[in-house]
Amino acid sequence: MLLLMDTANIKEIKQSIEMYPIDGVTTNPSIIAKEKRDFIELLKEIRDIIGYDKMLHVQVISQKADEIVEEAKYINKEIGGNLYIKIPVIPEGIKAIKMLKGEIKTTATAVFTPQQALIAAKSGADFVAPYVNRLDNISANGIKVVSNIVKLINIYNFNTKVIAASFKNVEQIYGVCMAGAHAITVNYDMINQMIFHPMTDWSVLQFVKDWENFYGNKKIRT
Ligand SMILES: O=C[C@H](O)COP(=O)(O)O
């Protein structure tokens, strides 16, 4: 199971890498624009923080296959390392995924149906990224879509992995993990929510109280 951070915020990336078992970072144009920084400069800083081995997913802007390929090559040259180029599953995007196969790794993004994921996988995408919360928001079932994509990938034995994205609560995250998603990408709030439980905090406080009742402020290691 791969765990990625869906953010381009330097502080959030640094903190989550320090605290949690993070495999990489995913971005999209909206996430990047929020930081109000030079695109390449920001990505280079993220690469420096996470290192060359962790995954970095960066999305293209163009909507024509030839231009998508050019953007992918440019980002790859500038940023390098374990890089995945995110390409939306429009027809020209599928064409670009086919063109990049064997040269640059790709993540087919903005996936809303198993059919889109199937075509992207058949085209050679390394990852497909279904948007769970955006599906739930249009009264579809994000977890079911992820589950069906995982099933299709297994039926046809594609090498493609599912990176479930777009979460607004931990129940959605739990659901896609139970459905066998190979990877999840979550924002800073979600990663903290995943580990939070009021009973855990209460128990920790209780342990400390009981210890102090007998040992006072004595430490385990003096
Ligand atoms: O790149 C895709 C994002 O994970 C979408 O997430 P969002 O629906 O929270 O904007």
Ligand as a Chemical Component Dictionary entry (heavy atoms), coordinates in Angstrom:
data_LIG
# 
_chem_comp.id                   LIG 
_chem_comp.type                 NON-POLYMER 
_chem_comp.pdbx_formal_charge   0 
_chem_comp.three_letter_code    LIG 
# 
loop_
_chem_comp_atom.comp_id 
_chem_comp_atom.atom_id 
_chem_comp_atom.alt_atom_id 
_chem_comp_atom.type_symbol 
_chem_comp_atom.charge 
_chem_comp_atom.model_Cartn_x 
_chem_comp_atom.model_Cartn_y 
_chem_comp_atom.model_Cartn_z 
_chem_comp_atom.pdbx_ordinal 
LIG O1 O1 O 0 -5.740  15.615 -8.137 1  
LIG C1 C1 C 0 -6.825  15.263 -7.647 2  
LIG C2 C2 C 0 -7.212  15.621 -6.299 3  
LIG O2 O2 O 0 -6.862  14.603 -5.400 4  
LIG C3 C3 C 0 -8.650  16.003 -6.201 5  
LIG O3 O3 O 0 -8.952  16.251 -4.879 6  
LIG P1 P1 P 0 -10.128 17.271 -4.483 7  
LIG O4 O4 O 0 -11.399 16.704 -5.026 8  
LIG O5 O5 O 0 -10.100 17.311 -2.997 9  
LIG O6 O6 O 0 -9.792  18.595 -5.125 10 
# 
loop_
_chem_comp_bond.comp_id 
_chem_comp_bond.atom_id_1 
_chem_comp_bond.atom_id_2 
_chem_comp_bond.value_order 
_chem_comp_bond.pdbx_ordinal 
LIG O1 C1 DOUB 1 
LIG C1 C2 SING 2 
LIG C2 O2 SING 3 
LIG C2 C3 SING 4 
LIG C3 O3 SING 5 
LIG O3 P1 SING 6 
LIG P1 O4 DOUB 7 
LIG P1 O5 SING 8 
LIG P1 O6 SING 9 
# 
